Amino acid sequence: MDIKGAYLNGTLKECVYMQQPEGFTDGTGQVCLLIKTLYCLKQAGCEWNIELDTKLRRQGYGCLCSNPCAYILRIGEEFAIITV
């Protein structure tokens, strides 16, 4: 599965300001304080991964020791594996 808009779900921990993009300016020269990540930000992937990791762990998933990008949930004999 490919999640569209995944990088837009991360929350920034630092203050990041940006100018209004071309075509969206209203002529005031205002800048925007970003709260959520955008695809063009260097930290977008990391923030998205932190968000995903937090949500999966709340659901009971744990990382495999051999691969931190693979999550597993065991309930009795049944199990589910998610790879990121």
All heavy atoms as an XYZ file, in Angstrom:
654
protein
N       0.844     -1.160      0.000
C       0.000      0.000      0.000
C       0.896      1.232      0.000
O       1.909      1.272      0.687
C      -0.888     -0.027      1.248
C      -1.521      1.281      1.538
S      -2.700      1.407      2.897
C      -2.280      0.205      4.050
N       0.547      2.212     -0.752
C       1.255      3.479     -0.780
C       0.321      4.523     -0.178
O      -0.802      4.691     -0.626
C       1.628      3.851     -2.214
C       2.471      5.103     -2.286
O       3.041      5.495     -1.253
O       2.559      5.694     -3.358
N       0.779      5.187      0.862
C      -0.055      6.176      1.545
C       0.204      7.545      0.947
O       1.298      8.087      1.060
C       0.244      6.186      3.057
C       0.016      4.803      3.626
C      -0.603      7.217      3.768
C       0.501      4.626      5.038
N      -0.808      8.096      0.292
C      -0.665      9.424     -0.307
C      -0.772     10.477      0.784
O      -1.620     10.403      1.650
C      -1.740      9.654     -1.353
C      -1.573      8.735     -2.529
C      -2.608      8.986     -3.580
C      -2.426      7.919     -4.616
N      -2.705      8.191     -5.906
N       0.092     11.441      0.743
C       0.057     12.515      1.718
C       0.678     12.150      3.051
O       0.466     12.843      4.044
N       1.444     11.064      3.103
C       2.014     10.608      4.374
C       2.906     11.678      5.008
O       2.800     11.931      6.206
C       2.809      9.323      4.162
N       3.761     12.311      4.225
C       4.697     13.285      4.781
C       3.982     14.524      5.316
O       4.556     15.304      6.047
C       5.716     13.712      3.730
C       6.874     12.753      3.580
C       6.813     11.448      4.024
C       8.047     13.164      2.987
C       7.872     10.573      3.883
C       9.123     12.305      2.836
C       9.024     11.015      3.290
O      10.078     10.168      3.160
N       2.738     14.720      4.962
C       1.989     15.886      5.432
C       1.452     15.684      6.845
O       0.872     16.594      7.425
C       0.837     16.192      4.474
C       1.241     16.381      3.013
C       0.004     16.596      2.155
C       2.213     17.527      2.853
N       1.627     14.492      7.421
C       1.094     14.188      8.748
C       2.072     14.424      9.879
O       1.691     14.360     11.044
C       0.606     12.736      8.799
C      -0.624     12.543      7.953
O      -1.553     13.302      8.039
N      -0.606     11.540      7.104
N       3.327     14.681      9.580
C       4.307     14.934     10.638
C       4.117     16.316     11.239
O       3.712     17.260     10.559
N       4.390     16.458     12.527
C       4.286     17.741     13.209
C       5.683     18.284     13.463
O       6.540     17.574     13.995
C       3.542     17.576     14.552
O       2.267     16.979     14.293
C       3.330     18.910     15.234
N       5.894     19.537     13.084
C       7.214     20.148     13.256
C       7.474     20.476     14.721
O       6.585     20.925     15.437
C       7.313     21.434     12.430
C       7.396     21.234     10.926
C       7.231     22.560     10.202
C       8.703     20.589     10.547
N       8.712     20.255     15.144
C       9.105     20.566     16.514
C       9.808     21.915     16.613
O       9.991     22.453     17.688
C      10.017     19.467     17.049
C       9.276     18.155     17.225
C      10.210     17.069     17.713
C       9.496     15.766     17.879
N       8.985     15.194     16.651
N      10.228     22.457     15.481
C      10.896     23.746     15.474
C      10.093     24.730     14.618
O       9.206     24.331     13.882
C      12.335     23.630     14.947
C      12.448     23.106     13.543
C      12.456     21.593     13.449
O      12.923     20.909     14.350
O      11.949     21.098     12.439
N      10.429     25.998     14.744
C       9.732     27.023     13.955
C      10.310     27.049     12.545
O      11.514     27.210     12.356
C       9.905     28.394     14.594
S       9.020     28.580     16.137
N       9.455     26.890     11.563
C       9.848     26.964     10.161
C       8.893     27.939      9.473
O       7.677     27.784      9.546
C       9.777     25.581      9.465
C      10.107     25.705      7.991
C      10.708     24.592     10.141
N       9.469     28.960      8.855
C       8.681     29.955      8.139
C       8.922     29.797      6.650
O      10.010     29.417      6.229
C       9.088     31.372      8.567
C       8.789     31.673     10.021
C       9.740     31.451     11.006
C       7.550     32.180     10.388
C       9.465     31.729     12.335
C       7.262     32.459     11.715
C       8.226     32.229     12.682
O       7.943     32.499     13.986
N       7.923     30.114      5.851
C       8.101     30.069      4.399
C       7.302     31.196      3.756
O       6.287     31.646      4.299
C       7.668     28.723      3.816
C       6.187     28.425      3.893
S       5.703     26.932      3.031
C       5.349     27.577      1.417
N       7.781     31.637      2.606
C       7.048     32.628      1.838
C       5.876     31.936      1.154
O       5.901     30.724      0.925
C       7.942     33.259      0.779
C       9.056     34.088      1.356
C       9.946     34.646      0.259
O       9.939     34.176     -0.878
N      10.704     35.659      0.610
N       4.867     32.726      0.831
C       3.742     32.151      0.107
C       4.227     31.700     -1.267
O       4.987     32.396     -1.931
C       2.623     33.178     -0.047
C       1.985     33.559      1.265
C       0.938     34.646      1.103
O       0.888     35.337      0.089
N       0.095     34.793      2.105
N       3.805     30.491     -1.708
C       4.251     29.997     -3.011
C       3.701     30.837     -4.167
O       2.684     31.510     -4.021
C       3.689     28.574     -3.076
C       3.004     28.310     -1.800
C       2.972     29.564     -1.004
N       4.393     30.755     -5.298
C       3.933     31.465     -6.498
C       2.512     31.050     -6.833
O       2.156     29.879     -6.754
C       4.842     31.138     -7.692
C       6.046     32.034     -7.793
C       6.801     31.773     -9.084
O       6.186     31.749    -10.157
O       8.019     31.577     -8.977
N       1.710     32.009     -7.192
C       0.318     31.728     -7.534
C      -0.618     31.801     -6.338
O      -1.823     31.822     -6.494
N      -0.067     31.818     -5.132
C      -0.889     31.885     -3.926
C      -0.660     33.172     -3.147
O      -1.225     33.359     -2.083
C      -0.603     30.689     -3.019
C      -1.056     29.396     -3.600
C      -0.174     28.597     -4.305
C      -2.373     28.975     -3.463
C      -0.582     27.397     -4.852
C      -2.797     27.783     -4.014
C      -1.898     26.993     -4.706
N       0.223     34.040     -3.658
C       0.499     35.276     -2.940
C      -0.677     36.237     -3.083
O      -1.372     36.260     -4.091
C       1.779     35.952     -3.473
O       1.587     36.249     -4.844
C       2.983     35.063     -3.302
N      -0.884     37.010     -2.033
C      -1.946     38.014     -2.070
C      -1.378     39.423     -2.130
O      -2.088     40.390     -1.937
C      -2.869     37.856     -0.850
C      -2.125     37.944      0.464
O      -0.912     38.195      0.458
O      -2.771     37.751      1.509
N      -0.051     39.521     -2.362
C       0.593     40.814     -2.506
C       0.990     41.458     -1.193
O       1.553     42.544     -1.189
N       0.720     40.834     -0.071
C       1.044     41.427      1.226
C       2.468     41.125      1.666
O       2.978     41.761      2.572
C       0.081     40.913      2.323
O       0.222     39.506      2.441
C      -1.358     41.269      1.994
N       3.102     40.129      1.074
C       4.454     39.752      1.455
C       4.512     38.995      2.774
O       5.568     38.878      3.380
N       3.381     38.500      3.231
C       3.343     37.756      4.483
C       4.069     36.417      4.348
O       4.195     35.876      3.263
C       1.903     37.501      4.915
C       1.144     38.746      5.279
C      -0.282     38.443      5.706
O      -0.798     37.361      5.480
N      -0.914     39.415      6.332
N       4.538     35.915      5.474
C       5.152     34.597      5.516
C       4.270     33.681      6.353
O       3.452     34.134      7.157
C       6.584     34.637      6.094
C       7.511     35.424      5.191
C       6.592     35.213      7.482
N       4.430     32.378      6.152
C       3.620     31.381      6.857
C       4.473     30.663      7.892
O       5.617     30.290      7.610
C       3.080     30.342      5.872
S       2.129     31.040      4.535
N       3.924     30.454      9.083
C       4.557     29.626     10.101
C       3.994     28.231      9.923
O       2.790     28.020     10.054
C       4.256     30.139     11.508
C       4.675     29.230     12.663
C       6.189     29.024     12.670
C       4.207     29.807     13.988
N       4.860     27.279      9.581
C       4.396     25.915      9.335
C       4.206     25.171     10.654
O       5.024     25.285     11.561
C       5.404     25.160      8.468
C       5.636     25.716      7.069
C       6.670     24.862      6.339
C       4.348     25.766      6.288
N       3.128     24.433     10.744
C       2.855     23.584     11.900
C       3.095     22.132     11.519
O       3.665     21.365     12.275
C       1.404     23.787     12.387
C       1.213     25.235     12.835
C       1.061     22.825     13.511
C      -0.218     25.621     13.102
N       2.676     21.758     10.318
C       2.852     20.407      9.795
C       3.949     20.414      8.736
O       4.305     21.456      8.189
C       1.545     19.898      9.169
C       0.408     19.736     10.143
C       0.627     18.498     10.956
C      -0.630     18.095     11.691
N      -0.507     16.811     12.317
N       4.464     19.232      8.448
C       5.547     19.121      7.463
C       5.006     19.210      6.039
O       3.832     18.980      5.783
C       6.291     17.781      7.634
O       5.347     16.719      7.567
C       7.025     17.727      8.944
N       5.895     19.540      5.128
C       5.627     19.545      3.690
C       6.658     18.649      3.025
O       7.718     18.372      3.585
C       5.754     20.964      3.125
C       4.754     22.001      3.615
C       5.103     23.366      3.046
C       3.341     21.614      3.214
N       6.372     18.216      1.800
C       7.285     17.319      1.090
C       8.662     17.917      0.869
O       9.645     17.218      0.840
C       6.689     16.913     -0.256
C       5.653     15.833     -0.118
C       4.307     16.132     -0.160
C       6.028     14.518      0.074
C       3.352     15.144     -0.026
C       5.091     13.524      0.223
C       3.751     13.842      0.159
O       2.817     12.860      0.308
N       8.774     19.209      0.737
C      10.066     19.822      0.410
C      10.981     19.995      1.622
O      12.134     20.348      1.477
C       9.834     21.168     -0.256
S       8.951     22.344      0.791
N      10.486     19.737      2.823
C      11.299     19.923      4.029
C      12.224     18.739      4.280
O      11.833     17.595      4.114
C      10.402     20.127      5.253
C       9.530     21.369      5.256
C       8.648     21.369      6.494
C      10.376     22.618      5.203
N      13.439     19.038      4.720
C      14.412     17.982      5.015
C      13.928     17.056      6.122
O      14.192     15.865      6.101
C      15.749     18.597      5.426
C      16.447     19.331      4.320
C      17.730     19.946      4.831
C      18.376     20.787      3.759
N      19.587     21.457      4.236
N      13.227     17.597      7.103
C      12.815     16.805      8.259
C      11.475     16.105      8.069
O      11.007     15.405      8.972
C      12.792     17.664      9.524
C      11.900     18.873      9.498
C      12.574     20.124      8.998
O      13.107     20.131      7.902
N      12.540     21.189      9.765
N      10.842     16.221      6.911
C       9.509     15.644      6.702
C       9.492     14.133      6.878
O       8.608     13.584      7.539
C       8.985     16.016      5.314
N      10.452     13.431      6.306
C      10.489     11.972      6.416
C      10.683     11.504      7.845
O      10.020     10.574      8.303
N      11.560     12.168      8.562
C      11.830     11.797      9.952
C      10.603     12.041     10.820
O      10.220     11.193     11.636
C      13.019     12.586     10.471
S      13.438     12.206     12.182
N       9.957     13.180     10.657
C       8.770     13.504     11.463
C       7.622     12.547     11.159
O       6.886     12.150     12.056
C       8.344     14.953     11.249
C       9.347     15.972     11.721
C       9.677     15.885     13.195
O       8.835     15.414     13.989
O      10.789     16.282     13.577
N       7.477     12.169      9.886
C       6.433     11.207      9.529
C       6.718      9.856     10.169
O       5.825      9.202     10.685
C       6.322     11.055      8.011
C       5.388      9.968      7.629
C       4.024     10.030      7.616
C       5.733      8.637      7.248
N       3.505      8.814      7.238
C       4.531      7.938      7.011
C       6.929      7.955      7.089
C       4.507      6.617      6.606
C       6.888      6.644      6.690
C       5.695      5.991      6.462
N       7.980      9.443     10.163
C       8.343      8.160     10.757
C       8.077      8.159     12.265
O       7.605      7.162     12.819
C       9.805      7.828     10.477
C      10.137      6.423     10.892
O       9.381      5.495     10.651
N      11.264      6.261     11.555
N       8.372      9.250     12.934
C       8.091      9.358     14.370
C       6.591      9.229     14.616
O       6.153      8.531     15.531
C       8.646     10.682     14.935
C      10.173     10.651     14.938
C       8.094     10.970     16.325
C      10.832     11.989     15.212
N       5.785      9.894     13.802
C       4.325      9.840     13.937
C       3.808      8.419     13.711
O       2.989      7.901     14.473
C       3.692     10.803     12.926
C       2.230     11.032     13.101
C       1.893     11.972     14.238
O       2.733     12.800     14.619
O       0.772     11.847     14.762
N       4.285      7.773     12.663
C       3.865      6.401     12.353
C       4.284      5.444     13.466
O       3.484      4.612     13.915
C       4.459      5.945     11.023
C       4.141      4.511     10.627
C       2.647      4.352     10.343
C       4.965      4.088      9.439
N       5.525      5.552     13.927
C       6.035      4.690     14.989
C       5.182      4.826     16.257
O       4.808      3.829     16.873
C       7.496      5.039     15.285
C       8.094      4.148     16.344
O       8.311      2.949     16.058
O       8.335      4.632     17.464
N       4.849      6.051     16.616
C       4.034      6.295     17.805
C       2.665      5.635     17.687
O       2.199      4.964     18.613
C       3.867      7.810     18.034
O       5.162      8.400     18.183
C       3.030      8.101     19.260
N       2.040      5.789     16.528
C       0.693      5.225     16.334
C       0.715      3.693     16.309
O      -0.161      3.052     16.876
C       0.072      5.784     15.068
C      -0.173      7.270     15.184
C      -1.266      7.733     14.292
C      -1.336      9.213     14.287
N      -2.094      9.952     15.021
N       1.714      3.109     15.667
C       1.799      1.648     15.623
C       2.071      1.066     17.010
O       1.481      0.051     17.392
C       2.883      1.198     14.642
C       2.532      1.364     13.165
C       3.732      1.023     12.295
C       1.336      0.521     12.778
N       2.928      1.710     17.777
C       3.223      1.221     19.129
C       2.001      1.323     20.034
O       1.782      0.459     20.878
C       4.422      1.954     19.715
C       5.716      1.537     19.044
C       6.910      2.263     19.638
N       8.114      1.946     18.900
C       8.895      0.904     19.148
N       8.582      0.057     20.095
N       9.980      0.691     18.435
N       1.196      2.359     19.865
C      -0.051      2.477     20.637
C      -1.019      1.346     20.324
O      -1.830      0.968     21.163
C      -0.736      3.810     20.344
C      -0.156      4.964     21.084
C      -1.012      6.190     20.930
N      -0.246      7.376     21.254
C      -0.366      8.549     20.675
N      -1.268      8.728     19.730
N       0.375      9.562     21.035
N      -0.950      0.825     19.116
C      -1.821     -0.278     18.712
C      -1.269     -1.636     19.143
O      -1.892     -2.663     18.899
C      -2.013     -0.271     17.186
C      -2.744      0.952     16.667
C      -4.155      1.034     17.187
O      -4.864      0.044     17.249
N      -4.575      2.222     17.583
N      -0.083     -1.638     19.747
C       0.489     -2.879     20.256
C       1.576     -3.485     19.395
O       2.100     -4.558     19.720
N       1.933     -2.836     18.299
C       3.003     -3.338     17.443
C       4.358     -3.054     18.088
O       4.521     -2.078     18.801
C       2.961     -2.674     16.065
C       1.868     -3.190     15.175
C       0.585     -2.660     15.244
C       2.110     -4.208     14.270
C      -0.424     -3.135     14.435
C       1.106     -4.689     13.449
C      -0.162     -4.148     13.544
O      -1.162     -4.617     12.749
N       5.318     -3.906     17.792
C       6.692     -3.699     18.230
C       7.630     -3.886     17.050
O       7.295     -4.570     16.082
N       8.797     -3.262     17.113
C       9.790     -3.394     16.042
C      10.535     -4.715     16.185
O      10.764     -5.197     17.285
C      10.802     -2.262     16.114
S      10.159     -0.683     15.621
N      10.920     -5.265     15.056
C      11.794     -6.426     15.079
C      13.204     -5.970     15.453
O      13.632     -4.895     15.037
C      11.823     -7.104     13.705
C      10.511     -7.701     13.207
C      10.713     -8.277     11.811
C      10.018     -8.764     14.155
N      13.905     -6.768     16.228
C      15.279     -6.419     16.615
C      16.196     -6.334     15.400
O      17.086     -5.492     15.335
C      15.820     -7.449     17.600
S      14.940     -7.478     19.158
N      15.967     -7.192     14.424
C      16.829     -7.243     13.246
C      16.515     -6.158     12.215
O      17.336     -5.879     11.353
C      16.715     -8.611     12.578
O      15.372     -8.848     12.194
N      15.310     -5.546     12.303
C      14.929     -4.536     11.324
C      13.946     -3.552     11.955
O      12.783     -3.877     12.143
C      14.293     -5.198     10.097
C      14.038     -4.223      8.977
O      14.098     -3.010      9.158
N      13.740     -4.748      7.811
N      14.392     -2.334     12.262
C      13.503     -1.371     12.906
C      12.387     -0.845     11.998
O      11.494     -0.154     12.460
C      14.442     -0.237     13.325
C      15.609     -0.353     12.422
C      15.742     -1.807     12.091
N      12.417     -1.193     10.716
C      11.360     -0.773      9.790
C      10.298     -1.848      9.616
O       9.420     -1.713      8.771
C      11.959     -0.410      8.439
S      13.010      1.045      8.521
N      10.386     -2.915     10.383
C       9.376     -3.979     10.344
C       8.717     -4.068     11.714
O       9.390     -4.168     12.731
C      10.014     -5.307      9.971
N       7.394     -3.995     11.722
C       6.615     -4.044     12.959
C       5.821     -5.337     12.996
O       5.339     -5.810     11.967
C       5.650     -2.853     13.022
C       6.337     -1.530     13.154
C       6.804     -0.849     12.032
C       6.526     -0.944     14.391
C       7.430      0.371     12.147
C       7.158      0.278     14.515
C       7.605      0.931     13.395
O       8.241      2.143     13.506
N       5.663     -5.895     14.194
C       4.920     -7.145     14.336
C       3.961     -7.025     15.522
O       4.278     -6.401     16.532
C       5.867     -8.355     14.498
C       5.082     -9.658     14.459
C       6.678     -8.240     15.770
C       5.939    -10.891     14.255
N       2.792     -7.628     15.353
C       1.791     -7.707     16.411
C       1.397     -9.164     16.541
O       0.980     -9.788     15.559
C       0.563     -6.857     16.073
C      -0.622     -6.968     17.034
C      -0.265     -6.427     18.412
C      -1.831     -6.261     16.472
N       1.575     -9.724     17.731
C       1.222    -11.129     17.965
C       0.049    -11.187     18.929
O       0.067    -10.574     19.981
C       2.404    -11.879     18.571
C       3.535    -12.078     17.612
C       4.597    -12.997     18.218
N       5.668    -13.174     17.258
C       6.918    -12.828     17.480
N       7.273    -12.312     18.642
N       7.826    -13.016     16.560
N      -0.957    -11.974     18.552
C      -2.088    -12.251     19.428
C      -2.298    -13.757     19.372
O      -2.836    -14.296     18.400
C      -3.363    -11.501     18.983
C      -3.117     -9.999     18.978
C      -4.532    -11.854     19.897
C      -4.240     -9.157     18.418
N      -1.817    -14.438     20.396
C      -1.887    -15.897     20.427
C      -1.052    -16.485     19.315
O       0.128    -16.180     19.164
N      -1.677    -17.316     18.495
C      -0.992    -17.952     17.359
C      -0.973    -17.051     16.121
O      -0.223    -17.300     15.175
C      -1.688    -19.276     17.010
C      -1.705    -20.274     18.150
C      -0.533    -21.220     18.062
O      -0.059    -21.487     16.951
O      -0.103    -21.695     19.128
N      -1.809    -16.040     16.103
C      -1.924    -15.133     14.946
C      -0.919    -13.996     15.062
O      -0.526    -13.595     16.162
C      -3.336    -14.540     14.892
C      -4.447    -15.569     14.839
C      -4.499    -16.284     13.505
O      -4.291    -15.622     12.475
O      -4.750    -17.500     13.517
N      -0.503    -13.476     13.920
C       0.387    -12.319     13.933
C       0.182    -11.512     12.665
O      -0.296    -11.994     11.651
C       1.853    -12.730     14.090
C       2.388    -13.553     12.968
C       3.020    -12.962     11.896
C       2.271    -14.944     12.985
C       3.531    -13.719     10.850
C       2.772    -15.702     11.955
C       3.399    -15.100     10.890
N       0.540    -10.241     12.752
C       0.511     -9.320     11.608
C       1.863     -8.632     11.525
O       2.448     -8.276     12.544
C      -0.588     -8.274     11.792
N       2.358     -8.484     10.306
C       3.652     -7.820     10.081
C       3.426     -6.658      9.142
O       2.780     -6.781      8.100
C       4.676     -8.799      9.471
C       4.952     -9.948     10.443
C       5.969     -8.054      9.145
C       5.847    -11.021      9.886
N       3.978     -5.502      9.500
C       3.936     -4.304      8.658
C       5.375     -3.900      8.374
O       6.177     -3.757      9.301
C       3.206     -3.152      9.350
C       1.756     -3.513      9.617
C       3.296     -1.878      8.517
C       1.004     -2.472     10.425
N       5.707     -3.756      7.112
C       7.048     -3.252      6.746
C       6.907     -1.846      6.203
O       5.963     -1.521      5.496
C       7.719     -4.161      5.700
O       6.894     -4.251      4.542
C       7.962     -5.543      6.263
N       7.858     -1.029      6.572
C       7.824      0.383      6.162
C       9.069      0.666      5.339
O      10.162      0.357      5.738
C       7.808      1.318      7.392
C       7.745      2.760      6.970
C       6.627      0.970      8.282
